[in-house]
Amino acid sequence: MTEATLNEREAGAVATARLVMGRLRQVLEEECAVLQTRSAQPLEALTARKNQLLRDLIVAQRGCTSPAALAVLAPDTRRLKPFLVRNQHLLKTHIDAVKDISAIIVDAVRQAESDGTYSRFD
């Protein structure tokens, strides 16, 4: 299928979806770079941009419901998928590390607060 087979509304929605997917890919690449380099850069701004772009993509895709529009968008969606998978993997690794560190801190605080009167039997 080509964009020539789409009506004007669908063509506009497809163009918007493609634009949003390109911007989303850029944000995903930035976030992955921060996560891979273990940079101290805060992730809040990237997360907010990513969330907004995902909302924008959902809105744009609402206008892409015909089989022709979906067929035109399919290659773009396939190209975006590896970026999403990579981002998901790096975020999971990051979250798992945060959980491990927080568990260590909680355990250290518990041990520091214990005066030895009571012991925990596991």
N, C-alpha and C positions, 0 to 999 in steps of 0.2 A: 504494500500500500504506500501511497505517497500523500503528501499534504495537499496535493491538487484535488484529491477525491473528497476532502473535508469541506463542510460548509464554513462560512465565515466565523461563526461562533466557536466551533470546534477547532478551527485553525488557530484562533487566538488563544484558546485554552491550551492547545498543544505547545504553542510558542512560549507561553508563560510557564508551563510545566518544565519545558526544556531549560529555560533561563534559570528557574529555581533549582533544578537538579544540578546545573553547573555551579551555582553559588553554594549549594549544599556540599558538593564535592570539595570545593575549596576550603570550606569551614572544617570538613572532616579531615582533610589533609593537615590543616593547621593544628587541630586538636590532637591528631595522631602524633605529629611532630613534637608537641609539648609533652605528651605522655611517654613517648619513646626516649626523649632526652632527659626525662625526669626533671624538667625545668621547674623552677619555683613560680613560674607564671601562673596566676590564678586562672582557673577554668570557667569561672562564672560567666564572663563575657562571651566566650565561645559557646558555652552551653545555651545561653540565652539566644544567640544568633542561630544556632542549630535548631532549637525548638521553634523559633519563629519561621525559619525556612521550611521545617517539616509541616507546620500549620499552613503556610503558603502553598506548599505542594499538594496538600490534601484539598484545599480550595480549588486549585487549578485543575486537579484531576477530576473534580466533580463535573467539569465541563467536557471531559474526555471519556464519555461512556460508550460511544459506538465502537463496534469492532474495528472500524477503520482507524479511529483515533488511537485506540489501544495498540493496534498494529504499528502505527507510526511511532508511538512512544516506547515500544518494546525494546529496541536497541539501546535507547538512552537508559532505560531502567536496568538492563543487563550490565551496562557499563558502570552504573552507580553501585550496584550490589557489592562488588569486592571492597569498595571503600567503606560501606556500611558494616560488612563482616569484619574487616580489619579494625574499625573503630570499636565495634562491640567487643572484640577480643581484648584490645588494649584497655578499654574501660573496665572490663571484668577483672583483668589482672590488677589494675590500679585499685579497684574496690576491694579485692581480696587482700591486697597488701595493707590497705587501711584497716580492714577488719583484724588482721593479724597484729598489727601495731596496737590497735585499741585494746585487744585482748591482753597483750603484754602489759600495757599501762594499767588496766583494771586489776590485773593480778598483782602488780607491784604495789598499787594503792591498798589493796586488801591486806597484803603481807605487812605493809607499813603500819596499817591501823590495828593489826592484831597484836595484842600484848602477850600472846602465848597461852592465855588462860583457857581458851577453848581451841580445840583443834578440829579441823574439818576432816571427816572420814569419808573417803570416796570409794 
